[in-house]
Amino acid sequence: MRLPPAAALALALLGISSAAPLARLAGVDGYTAAWWRLLVGSLATLAAALALGRLPPRGLLLSSLPPGALLAAHLALWLESLRHMSVASSTGIVVSYPVFAAVYEALAEGVTVETLLGAVLGFAGVAVLSTPWSGATPLGAALSLSAAAAAAGYFILGRRLRVKGAGVVEYTLSAYGAAWLLLTAAAPLLDARPWSPPGHSIPYLILLGLLPMLLGHTMLNYALGYLPASTVTTVALLEPYGASLLAWLLLSEPPPPAALPGMALSVAGAWLSLRGARRRGRGG
């Protein structure tokens, strides 16, 4: 029986929205949470690659080191930001990564009205979400904003590799694996031991590596087979609202007063930036 696309999108939103509450429930630092998410994600992707017979070539493994480094930075910074601000503010800021990507592409290819408006709205939302009325601290806002910039770089570099012919399974495994190896290699330099968290944190850390990727991204990819990319992308941008709702239900953390309008601006800016990028990609 075929899963209805609308049901797939609902499951995808639940999956991607679970990351922030699960990280909070784990109660560990961002570095440890990122290490476990990448470990579990890499193992799950490796299993899929082995089942499909699509292991990445050596050249792709090396090419994936730069985007892997940016992915590692994105996850470690964003997950750490959750220790210094509300779930609503943190997810609302980090979802602005399409604005950073659009600004970069605009500098290289020319500014469009949608790119400019998206940047204005997106950064206005970030400004609102960085205030104490949104449950933010200066450190938390800086971490989440840096994570958004790292995510933009990760997607820009990843798109270049995909355009050159890298398969989605092969690239995902390479990027996740590279990010995990880099975090592991850096741990002694930072006096970190992410592989030995408190015992009660491990179930949440495993779920952190499984739900956002397997339930979230798998369902998004499934929906792309039946629905326009614009529809799927818009659902992905709703993560701050889904994460805030789950934080309210699971953590008794309602969105602070300024968070909802801040998220609305941030999501609107990201959506406009993505729409402008798609039109530029079609040549019009």
Backbone bond lengths (Angstrom), bond angles and torsions (degrees), N, CA, C in turn:
res aa  C-N    CA-C-N  psi(-1)  N-CA   C-N-CA  omega(-1)  CA-C   N-CA-C  phi
1 M - - - 1.465 - - 1.522 109.37 -
2 R 1.324 116.45 128.36 1.468 120.69 -177.40 1.521 110.92 -75.68
3 L 1.332 115.58 134.42 1.459 120.50 176.80 1.525 108.99 -73.69
4 P 1.332 118.84 126.69 1.471 119.84 178.58 1.524 110.62 -60.07
5 P 1.328 117.95 138.23 1.474 120.39 -179.28 1.527 113.03 -55.50
6 A 1.340 117.42 -37.19 1.465 119.68 179.54 1.526 110.93 -63.05
7 A 1.337 116.44 -38.56 1.465 119.84 177.53 1.519 110.59 -67.19
8 A 1.336 116.57 -37.49 1.464 120.31 177.88 1.525 110.77 -62.38
9 L 1.332 117.12 -40.85 1.471 120.28 179.15 1.528 110.84 -67.08
10 A 1.328 117.08 -37.96 1.469 119.75 177.66 1.525 110.59 -63.48
11 L 1.326 117.52 -43.08 1.458 121.18 177.49 1.529 110.86 -65.70
12 A 1.328 116.43 -38.88 1.462 120.21 178.97 1.522 110.71 -62.49
13 L 1.324 116.57 -44.27 1.462 119.96 179.68 1.524 110.61 -63.42
14 L 1.330 116.98 -39.79 1.463 120.25 176.71 1.521 110.48 -62.30
15 G 1.338 116.20 -42.16 1.460 120.17 -178.38 1.512 113.15 -64.30
16 I 1.333 117.14 -51.96 1.465 119.29 -177.05 1.523 111.65 -69.96
17 S 1.336 116.00 -27.48 1.468 119.06 -179.54 1.522 112.64 -76.70
18 S 1.326 116.86 -14.27 1.471 120.16 -176.55 1.520 112.81 -78.55
19 A 1.346 118.28 -13.69 1.464 120.28 -172.49 1.527 112.15 -61.08
20 A 1.327 117.40 -50.88 1.462 120.00 -176.28 1.525 112.19 -64.76
21 P 1.351 120.12 -48.91 1.469 119.03 177.56 1.531 113.28 -60.47
22 L 1.345 117.91 -37.93 1.458 120.05 179.05 1.521 111.20 -65.43
23 A 1.337 116.04 -39.69 1.462 119.10 177.55 1.530 110.63 -62.94
24 R 1.326 116.62 -40.09 1.463 120.13 177.36 1.523 111.20 -63.64
25 L 1.336 115.88 -43.60 1.467 120.02 -178.90 1.524 111.33 -65.73
26 A 1.340 117.00 -32.08 1.468 120.07 178.32 1.524 110.94 -65.51
27 G 1.333 116.82 -34.37 1.462 120.52 175.40 1.510 114.44 67.91
28 V 1.344 118.04 31.99 1.461 121.36 178.97 1.521 109.09 -117.18
29 D 1.333 115.89 171.38 1.457 119.93 178.49 1.529 109.84 -71.17
30 G 1.327 115.32 164.17 1.454 120.49 -176.47 1.512 113.79 -62.96
31 Y 1.326 117.02 -34.42 1.472 120.74 -179.87 1.524 110.34 -63.28
32 T 1.317 116.20 -45.80 1.466 120.38 179.49 1.520 111.09 -65.26
33 A 1.330 116.91 -43.51 1.460 120.31 179.58 1.526 111.00 -61.92
34 A 1.339 116.85 -41.65 1.463 120.94 179.16 1.526 110.87 -65.17
35 W 1.335 116.79 -41.82 1.470 121.32 -179.38 1.524 110.63 -60.40
36 W 1.322 117.13 -45.34 1.459 120.48 -179.60 1.520 111.64 -70.18
37 R 1.316 117.63 -40.26 1.470 119.31 179.06 1.526 110.60 -61.02
38 L 1.327 116.23 -41.24 1.463 119.83 179.91 1.523 111.65 -72.66
39 L 1.330 117.56 -36.34 1.463 120.36 177.51 1.523 110.74 -61.79
40 V 1.320 116.24 -53.11 1.464 120.35 -177.91 1.532 110.03 -65.60
41 G 1.326 116.56 -41.40 1.456 119.71 178.98 1.517 111.99 -63.42
42 S 1.328 116.73 -39.83 1.470 120.59 178.91 1.523 111.11 -65.30
43 L 1.333 117.11 -43.48 1.458 120.20 -179.98 1.526 111.42 -64.80
44 A 1.334 116.53 -40.73 1.466 119.73 178.71 1.524 110.89 -65.59
45 T 1.337 116.36 -41.01 1.461 119.73 179.08 1.523 111.23 -69.29
46 L 1.337 116.88 -36.38 1.460 120.55 176.71 1.525 110.55 -61.72
47 A 1.323 116.75 -41.51 1.465 120.02 178.12 1.528 110.64 -61.01
48 A 1.340 116.04 -42.21 1.465 119.70 178.55 1.519 111.01 -65.33
49 A 1.343 116.94 -41.55 1.465 120.64 -179.37 1.524 111.07 -64.54
50 L 1.342 117.04 -40.52 1.459 120.45 178.27 1.523 111.05 -65.70
51 A 1.330 116.35 -40.26 1.463 119.95 -179.69 1.526 111.06 -65.59
52 L 1.329 116.32 -34.30 1.464 120.81 -178.50 1.522 112.58 -90.90
53 G 1.343 116.93 -7.99 1.451 119.96 -176.70 1.516 112.86 66.27
54 R 1.340 116.61 40.79 1.465 120.79 -174.51 1.521 111.06 -129.49
55 L 1.305 116.57 56.44 1.464 120.87 176.21 1.530 109.39 -73.38
56 P 1.337 117.15 144.60 1.467 119.75 -176.99 1.518 112.43 -73.75
57 P 1.344 117.69 146.20 1.471 120.54 174.96 1.523 110.62 -72.23
58 R 1.339 116.26 163.90 1.462 120.83 -176.83 1.519 111.83 -60.66
59 G 1.330 117.01 -38.50 1.460 119.86 -179.28 1.514 112.38 -61.07
60 L 1.322 116.95 -38.44 1.464 120.24 179.41 1.522 110.38 -69.30
61 L 1.324 117.20 -35.49 1.465 120.10 177.84 1.520 110.86 -59.34
62 L 1.331 116.78 -42.55 1.463 120.64 179.26 1.525 111.18 -70.51
63 S 1.329 116.78 -41.26 1.460 120.56 -179.46 1.525 112.09 -66.03
64 S 1.319 116.93 -22.28 1.467 120.97 -177.38 1.519 113.26 -84.81
65 L 1.328 117.40 -3.14 1.471 119.08 179.98 1.528 112.62 -62.91
66 P 1.353 120.46 -47.11 1.477 118.71 179.09 1.528 113.39 -61.72
67 P 1.359 119.20 -50.73 1.466 116.29 177.09 1.526 112.41 -64.33
68 G 1.342 117.76 -31.05 1.453 119.98 176.59 1.518 111.93 -63.23
69 A 1.329 116.46 -39.40 1.467 120.25 177.86 1.524 110.79 -63.61
70 L 1.333 116.57 -40.70 1.463 120.18 178.66 1.524 111.38 -68.48
71 L 1.332 117.18 -36.70 1.462 120.40 176.84 1.526 110.38 -64.60
72 A 1.324 116.71 -43.22 1.460 120.11 178.36 1.528 110.84 -60.84
73 A 1.340 116.26 -44.00 1.464 119.90 178.40 1.520 110.95 -63.88
74 H 1.338 116.37 -43.32 1.471 120.20 179.91 1.518 111.24 -57.26
75 L 1.321 117.03 -50.86 1.464 119.90 -176.43 1.523 112.01 -67.67
76 A 1.334 117.26 -44.09 1.462 119.78 -178.11 1.528 111.04 -64.32
77 L 1.332 117.18 -42.97 1.464 120.90 -179.51 1.524 111.58 -67.81
78 W 1.345 115.86 -45.92 1.463 117.91 -177.52 1.525 111.70 -66.66
79 L 1.333 117.14 -45.91 1.456 119.34 -179.12 1.528 111.89 -64.97
80 E 1.336 117.42 -30.84 1.465 119.84 174.64 1.523 111.08 -70.33
81 S 1.331 116.93 -33.97 1.473 119.84 -179.42 1.521 111.15 -61.21
82 L 1.327 117.16 -28.37 1.464 120.58 -179.48 1.522 112.52 -65.79
83 R 1.321 117.12 -15.62 1.467 121.26 177.47 1.522 111.66 -85.81
84 H 1.340 117.14 -5.18 1.463 121.20 -174.23 1.524 113.41 -127.13
85 M 1.330 117.69 4.46 1.466 119.50 -178.19 1.522 109.24 -161.44
86 S 1.320 115.73 172.40 1.454 120.48 -179.66 1.521 110.71 -70.15
87 V 1.323 115.77 156.39 1.465 120.89 175.58 1.523 110.07 -60.02
88 A 1.326 116.86 -40.33 1.464 120.60 -178.94 1.523 111.20 -60.66
89 S 1.328 117.05 -47.44 1.461 120.19 -178.47 1.517 111.83 -67.91
90 S 1.315 116.81 -44.08 1.455 120.51 -177.22 1.528 111.59 -62.67
91 T 1.337 116.73 -49.05 1.466 119.43 -179.41 1.522 110.87 -70.34
92 G 1.321 117.60 -33.43 1.460 119.90 178.86 1.517 112.47 -65.66
93 I 1.324 116.87 -35.85 1.471 120.25 178.57 1.522 110.95 -75.48
94 V 1.326 117.16 -45.18 1.468 119.34 -173.69 1.525 111.94 -68.60
95 V 1.341 117.32 -24.66 1.458 119.38 179.79 1.532 111.68 -74.11
96 S 1.326 117.03 -3.16 1.469 120.49 177.67 1.518 112.34 -79.96
97 Y 1.328 118.95 6.10 1.465 119.98 -177.32 1.530 113.86 -56.60
98 P 1.359 121.06 -32.18 1.466 118.13 176.75 1.529 113.04 -61.91
99 V 1.335 116.97 -26.27 1.466 119.74 178.13 1.528 109.72 -66.59
100 F 1.325 117.38 -44.51 1.468 120.63 177.32 1.526 110.63 -60.35
101 A 1.342 116.03 -44.21 1.464 119.21 179.77 1.520 111.17 -63.81
102 A 1.333 116.41 -39.98 1.462 119.81 -179.08 1.528 111.28 -67.12
103 V 1.324 116.86 -39.01 1.468 119.93 178.21 1.524 110.06 -63.79
104 Y 1.334 117.00 -42.66 1.460 120.54 178.14 1.528 110.65 -60.76
105 E 1.344 116.73 -47.19 1.455 120.07 -179.19 1.522 111.28 -66.80
106 A 1.338 117.36 -33.80 1.457 120.25 178.69 1.532 111.28 -65.49
107 L 1.328 116.41 -38.57 1.461 119.54 178.11 1.527 111.27 -64.41
108 A 1.341 115.80 -31.17 1.465 119.78 -178.80 1.522 112.65 -87.72
109 E 1.347 116.86 -31.82 1.459 119.52 -171.61 1.524 114.03 -120.37
110 G 1.316 117.93 -6.39 1.456 119.90 -179.97 1.517 111.96 112.73
111 V 1.331 116.00 145.25 1.455 122.43 -177.16 1.526 109.89 -85.42
112 T 1.329 116.41 135.68 1.460 121.77 172.47 1.532 108.42 -111.12
113 V 1.322 115.39 164.56 1.465 119.75 179.57 1.527 110.17 -61.59
114 E 1.341 116.34 -41.42 1.464 119.36 -179.39 1.518 111.60 -65.48
115 T 1.327 116.82 -39.16 1.461 119.77 178.26 1.522 110.61 -62.99
116 L 1.328 116.52 -44.95 1.461 120.67 -178.76 1.521 110.96 -64.57
117 L 1.337 116.43 -46.30 1.464 119.66 -179.70 1.529 110.36 -65.99
118 G 1.333 116.30 -39.67 1.463 119.81 178.00 1.514 111.82 -61.10
119 A 1.340 116.46 -42.00 1.460 120.08 179.23 1.524 111.16 -64.49
120 V 1.335 116.48 -42.74 1.471 120.26 -179.39 1.529 110.47 -62.39
121 L 1.338 115.71 -48.93 1.466 119.29 -179.01 1.532 111.09 -66.28
122 G 1.325 116.02 -42.82 1.461 119.62 -178.07 1.513 112.38 -61.67
123 F 1.320 116.68 -47.75 1.464 119.10 -177.97 1.529 111.70 -74.39
124 A 1.338 117.00 -25.64 1.462 119.02 172.14 1.528 109.97 -64.89
125 G 1.342 115.50 -42.09 1.457 118.96 176.54 1.514 112.24 -62.43
126 V 1.342 116.76 -41.68 1.461 120.74 177.64 1.524 110.56 -60.35
127 A 1.338 116.63 -40.99 1.462 120.69 -179.76 1.530 110.61 -62.05
128 V 1.334 116.48 -43.75 1.471 120.16 179.17 1.527 110.48 -65.29
129 L 1.320 116.19 -42.36 1.465 120.63 -177.36 1.530 113.16 -72.08
130 S 1.316 116.80 -12.73 1.462 121.01 179.58 1.523 112.81 -89.36
131 T 1.323 117.32 0.60 1.464 121.14 -177.36 1.523 111.13 -88.86
132 P 1.329 117.20 159.09 1.474 119.82 176.13 1.524 112.62 -60.63
133 W 1.344 117.63 -27.45 1.464 121.03 -179.40 1.523 111.69 -69.92
134 S 1.335 117.34 -13.70 1.461 121.67 173.95 1.525 112.02 -100.90
135 G 1.313 115.92 6.85 1.454 119.99 179.37 1.514 113.64 80.56
136 A 1.331 117.06 27.13 1.465 121.02 -176.44 1.521 110.97 -107.28
137 T 1.329 114.97 157.67 1.454 123.00 168.19 1.525 107.12 -118.67
138 P 1.328 118.89 158.89 1.477 119.14 178.53 1.527 112.76 -56.25
139 L 1.347 117.55 -40.41 1.455 120.11 179.63 1.528 110.91 -66.23
140 G 1.318 116.56 -45.42 1.459 119.87 179.88 1.512 111.99 -60.82
141 A 1.344 116.67 -43.82 1.460 120.14 179.68 1.524 111.33 -63.74
142 A 1.342 117.17 -40.57 1.469 120.89 178.99 1.527 110.90 -64.62
143 L 1.326 116.66 -39.93 1.466 120.26 179.24 1.527 111.32 -65.37
144 S 1.331 116.94 -46.11 1.456 120.28 -177.95 1.522 111.34 -67.73
145 L 1.334 117.12 -38.87 1.461 120.22 178.79 1.527 110.70 -67.18
146 S 1.319 116.93 -39.78 1.472 120.42 176.08 1.530 110.46 -63.89
147 A 1.332 116.19 -37.50 1.464 120.04 177.32 1.523 110.96 -63.84
148 A 1.334 117.24 -38.05 1.464 120.43 177.77 1.523 110.77 -64.26
149 A 1.343 117.08 -42.21 1.463 120.62 178.95 1.529 110.50 -64.31
150 A 1.338 117.06 -40.44 1.466 120.48 178.08 1.522 110.82 -65.03
151 A 1.325 117.67 -38.95 1.461 120.93 178.37 1.522 110.91 -63.24
152 A 1.329 116.60 -40.18 1.467 119.56 178.26 1.522 110.79 -61.08
153 G 1.332 116.56 -44.62 1.459 119.86 177.90 1.513 112.01 -62.92
154 Y 1.327 116.85 -38.80 1.468 121.89 178.59 1.521 110.76 -60.91
155 F 1.327 116.63 -45.20 1.466 119.58 -178.81 1.523 112.03 -71.74
156 I 1.321 117.66 -35.31 1.472 120.13 178.14 1.526 110.49 -63.90
157 L 1.333 117.13 -47.99 1.458 120.16 179.55 1.533 111.20 -67.50
158 G 1.326 116.53 -38.56 1.455 119.68 178.60 1.511 112.10 -63.89
159 R 1.319 117.29 -38.33 1.470 120.53 178.86 1.526 110.32 -63.12
160 R 1.332 116.96 -38.37 1.458 119.59 178.82 1.522 110.99 -62.03
161 L 1.330 117.37 -42.31 1.451 120.44 178.81 1.528 111.28 -67.51
162 R 1.342 116.72 -38.54 1.460 119.42 179.29 1.524 110.87 -66.36
163 V 1.339 117.20 -39.63 1.460 120.74 178.64 1.526 110.62 -62.79
164 K 1.331 116.62 -33.23 1.464 120.83 179.59 1.526 112.80 -76.69
165 G 1.332 116.68 -2.34 1.452 119.39 173.82 1.512 116.13 113.83
166 A 1.328 118.93 2.90 1.468 120.07 178.76 1.523 110.06 -67.84
167 G 1.332 116.76 129.70 1.456 120.81 178.25 1.519 111.56 -70.93
168 V 1.327 116.79 154.23 1.462 120.19 -174.24 1.529 111.43 -65.26
169 V 1.339 118.02 -40.73 1.467 120.01 -179.95 1.523 110.23 -68.87
170 E 1.347 115.66 -45.92 1.458 119.75 -179.87 1.530 111.69 -61.69
171 Y 1.330 116.16 -43.21 1.469 118.92 -178.89 1.527 111.38 -68.85
172 T 1.327 116.56 -42.97 1.466 119.69 -179.52 1.523 110.81 -59.81
173 L 1.326 116.64 -45.32 1.462 120.09 178.81 1.527 110.62 -62.71
174 S 1.317 117.33 -42.39 1.468 120.89 -179.67 1.523 111.40 -63.94
175 A 1.330 116.99 -45.43 1.461 120.59 -177.44 1.527 111.50 -68.36
176 Y 1.342 116.93 -44.60 1.455 120.02 178.33 1.523 110.86 -63.12
177 G 1.342 115.49 -44.80 1.455 119.29 -179.40 1.518 112.20 -64.05
178 A 1.332 117.03 -42.64 1.462 120.71 178.79 1.525 110.59 -62.86
179 A 1.336 116.73 -42.96 1.464 120.48 179.95 1.524 110.91 -62.58
180 W 1.330 116.60 -42.79 1.469 119.96 179.91 1.533 111.28 -66.00
181 L 1.327 116.96 -43.03 1.468 120.29 179.44 1.526 111.05 -63.38
182 L 1.321 117.49 -39.45 1.462 120.44 -179.99 1.528 111.02 -66.76
183 L 1.323 116.99 -41.35 1.468 119.22 176.80 1.527 111.00 -64.40
184 T 1.321 116.53 -39.22 1.469 120.39 178.79 1.521 110.90 -64.81
185 A 1.339 116.38 -42.80 1.463 120.53 -179.33 1.526 111.60 -66.78
186 A 1.323 117.09 -32.92 1.468 120.54 -177.32 1.527 112.47 -81.97
187 A 1.319 117.73 -15.77 1.470 120.54 -174.96 1.527 113.52 -55.83
188 P 1.349 120.19 -46.70 1.473 118.96 179.05 1.531 113.02 -62.02
189 L 1.319 116.59 -34.36 1.466 120.05 179.63 1.519 111.54 -66.62
190 L 1.327 116.11 -29.96 1.465 121.50 -178.58 1.521 112.19 -99.19
191 D 1.339 116.13 6.28 1.462 121.73 -178.44 1.534 110.59 54.90
192 A 1.351 115.39 41.81 1.461 121.53 -178.81 1.525 109.86 -109.49
193 R 1.322 116.26 148.46 1.467 122.55 176.51 1.533 108.65 -131.14
194 P 1.337 116.69 69.88 1.472 119.08 -175.22 1.520 113.63 -66.38
195 W 1.338 117.58 -19.39 1.463 120.84 -177.78 1.524 113.38 -78.89
196 S 1.307 118.70 -3.08 1.475 120.27 -179.62 1.525 110.92 -129.33
197 P 1.340 117.13 64.50 1.465 119.64 177.08 1.526 110.71 -77.54
198 P 1.311 118.22 170.49 1.468 119.79 174.31 1.523 110.28 -58.43
199 G 1.314 115.89 146.52 1.457 120.18 -176.41 1.517 113.80 -57.45
200 H 1.344 116.86 -38.25 1.466 119.55 -177.12 1.522 112.17 -69.44
201 S 1.350 117.40 -15.81 1.458 120.62 -178.99 1.525 113.20 -83.70
202 I 1.340 116.57 -23.30 1.467 120.43 -170.58 1.535 113.29 -60.31
203 P 1.341 120.24 -44.23 1.479 117.96 178.60 1.526 112.52 -58.77
204 Y 1.334 117.40 -40.52 1.462 119.82 179.28 1.524 111.25 -68.11
205 L 1.330 116.84 -35.85 1.463 120.28 179.44 1.530 111.08 -68.43
206 I 1.321 116.68 -37.71 1.465 119.31 176.33 1.522 110.60 -65.49
207 L 1.327 116.24 -43.83 1.463 119.68 176.95 1.526 110.85 -62.64
208 L 1.338 116.81 -34.93 1.465 120.67 177.88 1.524 111.12 -61.17
209 G 1.322 116.79 -33.67 1.457 119.87 177.86 1.509 113.58 -81.85
210 L 1.345 117.34 -20.19 1.463 120.43 -175.68 1.531 113.15 -97.74
211 L 1.326 117.36 -55.06 1.459 119.57 -170.68 1.523 114.13 -62.53
212 P 1.350 119.70 -51.87 1.464 117.80 -178.10 1.523 113.34 -60.57
213 M 1.343 117.53 -31.96 1.455 119.57 -177.78 1.524 111.85 -89.47
214 L 1.343 117.84 -57.66 1.454 119.88 -173.99 1.521 112.37 -69.95
215 L 1.323 117.12 -46.61 1.463 119.42 179.14 1.525 110.49 -79.57
216 G 1.333 116.73 -41.37 1.460 120.28 -175.98 1.517 113.10 -74.34
217 H 1.322 116.66 -67.25 1.465 120.46 -172.27 1.529 112.45 -72.28
218 T 1.337 117.87 -30.93 1.464 119.46 176.91 1.525 110.54 -64.12
219 M 1.318 117.11 -42.67 1.462 120.43 179.63 1.527 111.61 -69.31
220 L 1.330 117.25 -33.92 1.467 119.79 175.46 1.530 110.39 -63.06
221 N 1.335 116.08 -44.40 1.461 120.03 179.08 1.530 110.91 -65.41
222 Y 1.336 117.17 -36.73 1.465 120.99 176.50 1.530 110.34 -62.33
223 A 1.333 116.08 -45.49 1.464 119.98 -177.72 1.522 112.08 -64.85
224 L 1.330 116.93 -28.61 1.465 119.98 178.88 1.530 111.78 -62.26
225 G 1.322 117.74 -20.91 1.459 120.78 177.73 1.514 113.26 -75.98
226 Y 1.350 117.58 -11.12 1.459 121.00 -175.42 1.530 113.28 -128.25
227 L 1.325 117.62 -20.15 1.458 121.11 -174.03 1.524 110.52 -126.76
228 P 1.346 117.74 156.06 1.465 120.23 177.77 1.521 111.26 -61.84
229 A 1.326 114.81 150.55 1.465 120.00 179.42 1.524 111.05 -59.55
230 S 1.344 116.76 -33.89 1.474 119.76 -179.41 1.529 111.02 -61.58
231 T 1.332 117.06 -38.61 1.466 120.61 178.83 1.520 111.15 -67.21
232 V 1.326 116.64 -45.40 1.461 121.34 -179.27 1.524 110.67 -63.90
233 T 1.345 116.28 -42.48 1.461 120.61 -179.85 1.520 111.35 -63.19
234 T 1.325 116.51 -40.71 1.460 120.00 179.98 1.522 110.94 -61.75
235 V 1.331 116.99 -40.03 1.460 120.34 177.44 1.532 110.42 -63.48
236 A 1.340 116.58 -41.24 1.466 119.81 178.92 1.520 111.44 -61.06
237 L 1.341 116.58 -33.84 1.463 120.02 -179.87 1.534 112.59 -73.74
238 L 1.324 117.30 -9.18 1.465 120.49 178.50 1.526 112.23 -82.86
239 E 1.333 117.13 3.28 1.463 120.32 -178.34 1.535 113.57 -51.95
240 P 1.344 120.12 -43.49 1.474 117.96 -179.46 1.525 113.16 -57.13
241 Y 1.343 116.68 -36.03 1.465 119.10 -179.98 1.532 110.53 -72.74
242 G 1.332 116.41 -42.33 1.467 119.19 177.35 1.516 111.65 -64.35
243 A 1.333 117.34 -42.81 1.466 120.79 179.63 1.525 110.99 -64.97
244 S 1.330 116.85 -39.38 1.465 120.15 179.26 1.522 111.32 -65.42
245 L 1.350 116.14 -39.19 1.460 119.47 178.50 1.523 110.69 -65.64
246 L 1.334 117.27 -44.04 1.462 120.37 178.51 1.531 111.05 -64.48
247 A 1.344 117.04 -38.26 1.464 120.05 177.70 1.524 110.73 -63.73
248 W 1.323 116.61 -36.21 1.461 121.38 178.03 1.536 109.83 -65.84
249 L 1.346 116.14 -44.09 1.458 120.74 -176.47 1.526 112.72 -75.19
250 L 1.330 116.58 -41.44 1.467 120.98 -172.97 1.517 113.67 -92.92
251 L 1.345 116.47 -30.74 1.463 120.58 -174.20 1.519 113.33 -114.91
252 S 1.342 116.07 0.75 1.478 120.78 -175.50 1.520 111.10 54.82
253 E 1.347 115.61 43.49 1.458 122.17 -179.17 1.529 109.73 -120.58
254 P 1.341 117.54 88.95 1.466 118.53 177.71 1.523 111.04 -69.62
255 P 1.329 118.12 153.89 1.471 119.84 178.44 1.524 111.00 -61.74
256 P 1.328 118.81 132.85 1.461 121.02 176.25 1.531 110.96 -61.09
257 P 1.344 118.24 162.08 1.469 121.52 -172.19 1.524 115.33 -54.18
258 A 1.319 117.58 -42.76 1.470 119.82 -175.86 1.517 113.57 -86.84
259 A 1.335 117.42 -3.10 1.463 119.57 -173.37 1.524 112.56 -70.24
260 L 1.329 117.12 -41.62 1.462 119.30 -176.20 1.528 112.82 -63.83
261 P 1.341 119.62 -49.58 1.474 117.48 175.71 1.515 112.61 -64.06
262 G 1.331 118.01 -34.32 1.458 120.30 177.28 1.517 111.37 -64.10
263 M 1.349 116.85 -42.30 1.461 120.35 177.78 1.523 110.80 -65.17
264 A 1.323 117.12 -38.63 1.464 120.23 179.99 1.529 110.60 -60.71
265 L 1.330 117.42 -42.94 1.461 120.80 178.45 1.523 111.32 -66.70
266 S 1.325 116.36 -44.17 1.458 120.32 -178.19 1.522 111.60 -63.56
267 V 1.335 116.47 -45.60 1.466 120.59 -179.32 1.524 110.55 -66.84
268 A 1.331 117.10 -40.81 1.468 119.82 178.41 1.522 111.09 -62.27
269 G 1.323 116.82 -41.40 1.464 120.13 178.30 1.515 111.90 -64.74
270 A 1.336 116.73 -41.42 1.462 120.22 178.66 1.525 110.90 -65.11
271 W 1.340 116.67 -40.19 1.472 120.42 -179.68 1.527 111.15 -64.82
272 L 1.329 116.68 -44.00 1.462 119.58 178.14 1.525 111.44 -63.78
273 S 1.323 116.92 -39.48 1.460 120.72 179.02 1.526 111.06 -63.30
274 L 1.333 116.32 -42.36 1.456 120.06 178.08 1.520 111.43 -66.46
275 R 1.318 117.10 -39.99 1.464 119.76 179.50 1.523 110.97 -65.30
276 G 1.337 116.07 -41.17 1.455 119.13 176.87 1.516 112.30 -63.16
277 A 1.352 117.02 -38.52 1.469 120.88 179.04 1.524 110.40 -65.77
278 R 1.341 117.51 -39.82 1.465 120.22 179.32 1.526 111.05 -64.78
279 R 1.329 116.18 -41.82 1.465 118.51 179.34 1.529 111.85 -66.67
280 R 1.344 115.49 -37.49 1.454 118.72 177.72 1.534 110.11 -64.26
281 G 1.363 114.48 -38.35 1.461 118.77 178.68 1.520 113.17 -65.16
282 R 1.360 116.71 -27.39 1.460 120.03 178.00 1.527 111.71 -87.58
283 G 1.343 115.25 -1.10 1.456 118.59 178.74 1.517 113.50 81.97
284 G 1.305 117.51 17.80 1.453 117.85 179.49 1.462 114.06 -157.78
